[in-house]
Amino acid sequence: MGEIVHTRSGAVRGVSANGVTSFRGIPYAAPLHGPLRYLAPSPAPSWDGVRDARSFGASVPQPERPQAPRAGTDPECLTVNVWTPRPGAADLPVMVWLHGGGFVGGSATSPDFDGTVLARAGVVLVSMNYRVGYPGFGWVADAPANRGVLDQLTALRWVRDNIAEFCGNPDRVTVFGQSAGATSIVALVASGAADGLFHRAIAQSPGNVFLPTDEARAVSRMITDELGIEPTADALAGVAPEAIHAAQWNPVVVMSADPGAWTHPHSPYAVALDGELLDEQPWAEMRRTGAGRSIELICGAMADEARVFTVGADPAAVDPLRSARSMGLDAAAVRDYRRARPGISDAELSTVLASDGMFRLPAHWCAQAHAGIGGHTYLYEFAWSADPVLGACHGLDVPFVFGVPDGPVAADLFGPVVPDGFDTLSSAIREAWVAFAVTGDPGWPRYQPRDGLARIWQLPPVVRADPMAATAAIWDRATDDR
């Protein structure tokens, strides 16, 4: 019949296989009925009897795709999933996964995030759904900003209150995530909002996606104006999710026509600098307040982050200077990039600029700031690749971390044949992540602001000087707001 565990809301029945017991689709917040879809999360209601937790719940509303099965309008979608190596385990370290998806999509129910392999390594693995798109990050006049992050905090409180029943130790919690998940993590570290809810953090490709409140409001207004409604919870609840999904991309077309007009023309959603969660970007917030010093932190990025986004671009239409100016750089910075990379094409230079500005430098800036305030900090670069076109692109690390070479992400990035070396590198990364969750030491030297060292994930893995330092120096010369 399956193993039963008693949470504070009620009993749940899981299923055991391959030495791991999993519990899926456990509500951590109330169902999102009507206007609640756009308000702060409420506590999950209790239930009588034993709830079947042997299969995943629904994904949060978003366009359906392989990475978000069962996406739609099911209001009971704010759920967690738990994998635990039972029986006989107790007080195990806990690892909590925050998925990516550009704050537009993503789901903990994706096959990419199966927690079995990590749980077998000796941790309790938790994944969560959180609201994305307009419900999670659009501007709502009568609701707090960053509701997707508020969901994450509510799920982390659920972990604190319930994980001991699954043999996890609530005082040994590591959050880890990629892309939007990593961006959320560095925001939580810098804000102090999650103090006591986690103790270590791994940010895989955190993004430079933070919007001033006025800009977040303006971008969302473009969406609600398209829909002909006011940006209130009641008005938004009266619109079908599919209509919002369609309307939310129209502002991107407008923004892309003039990239300099908007901070992030590639997406209508980002973390809002609302004065509640954050006043400024996480690296600046850490430097200003010292927040996050007590949390041990791993930050890192891919060597070729943006190739997956630019692979289909017309080389003749690429203008590196325009790309640079959209990120606050000038012609002198472009010349510095060219000097550092003799013979680079315009198309490749634009990709490098995008990789650096979107992901690589945010990882570097976070490591610099965190180490600079006295935190225990580690930096890495993922440089392995199997495809000469995509290289070590955004998202390629996810199959390695979970040991899942046959999920949707792996199928997109290296096809149906598992590349040579996958198992070796995947094992090495998982061992480092688990060691960090257990001891705070992933197995390479701590990052220091002046002479930082980084783990380079390749075969074999090596330790080298910070591979992002030279690029950071170009940006430092070109900008004065870092």
C-alpha positions, 0 to 999 in steps of 0.5 A: 500500500505504500509508506505513510508519513504524518505531516502537520496538515495530514497523513500522506502515502508514498511509494518505495522503489530503488531504495528511495521512498517518494511522496508527491503532490503534497500541498504546502499552500492553499489552492489558488481559487479565483483571485487567490491566484494573484494574492500572497499564498495562504496556509494549506488546509488540513485533510482527514484520512490518508492522502495519496501522494504517489503521483505528481500534482498539477503544474502551475498555470503556464503554456503546457510543454514537456517540462511542465506536464499537466499545466492548466487551471487546477487550483491545487498546484502549490505542492512539494515532492519529497524523496527520502532514503528510507528505512533506517535513516534519520537527521539527514541533510536536506536539499531543496530544488528551485527549478528554472524557466525564466519566471515564465514557466517550469515545474517541479513535476518535470522528469528532469528533476527526479530526485531518486539518484540524489536521495540515494546519495544520502540526502532528503530531496525536496522540489517545489512548484511556485507561481510563474508568469503573471500570477507569480511575477506580474504587477498586481495593484492589490497584492504584494510583488514577487508572489512566486518568491513568497511561494518559495518561502512558504514551501521552505517553511513547510520543509522546516515544519515537516521534513523531520517526519521524512527523516530530514534535519530542518537545521541542515537545509541546502537550497539549490536551483538553476536559472530563475531558481538560482536567481530566486536563491541569490535574492533570498540570500541577499534579502535575509527573508529566508533566515533560518529556513536554509543554511547553504545555497547553490546558485547555478546560473543566476540571472541578471533579472531584477526590475525597478518597481516602476518598470515592473509595473509598466511592463505588466500594464502593457499586458493588462492594457492588451487584455482591457482590464485593470491589474487587480486580483479580481480582474485578472481572475476573470481572464482565462490563463491562456489569454494571459499567456498569449498577451504576455509576449506582445510587450516583448515584441515592443521591447525588442524593437527598442532594447534600450527602453527596457532592462530585460527585453527577453521576458516580461517578468523578473524579480521586482526590486520592491523595497520589501524583498530587495532594494537593489540587485543581490550583489549590491544588497550583500555589499551594502547590508552584509546580508547572507554572510552566515549562509555558505554559498556556491555560485557558478555559470556555464562557459557558453550560456547564451548559445542555446538562445542565439544558435538560430540568429542570422549572423548578418543581422547581429550588431555587437555594439547594439547588444553591448549598449542594451546592457549598459556597455559602450564601444570601448568595452566592445573593443576590449572584448575584441582585443581579448578574443582576436578574430571573434566574429560579430555573431559569436561576440554578441553571444559572449556579451549575452552570456556574460551580462545575463548569467556569467557575471551575476555569478561572479558578482555574487561570489565577489560580494559574498566573499567580500563580506566574509561569507564562505563562498565557492565559484565554478564554471561548467565547461564540458560540452558534447555539441560544438554548436551549443557548447556548455550552454544554459541548462546543460548542467541540470541532467548532470546534477540530477543524474537524469540523462533521458529527460526533456532537457537532455533530449533537447541539448544532447539528443537520445544518445548519452554522451561519453563521460556523462556518468563520470562528470555527473557523479563528480558534480553530485558528489560535490553538491552532496558533500557541500550539503553535508559539510559545507565543503564541495571539495575545492578551495574557497573563493577569495575576492583578490585571487579567486579560484574556481572549479572548472567542471570538465573531464577531468575537473580542475581548479583554476583562477576565476575564469570570469575575472577578465570579463568582469574587469571590462565591465568594471571599466565601462560601468560604475554601478556594480 
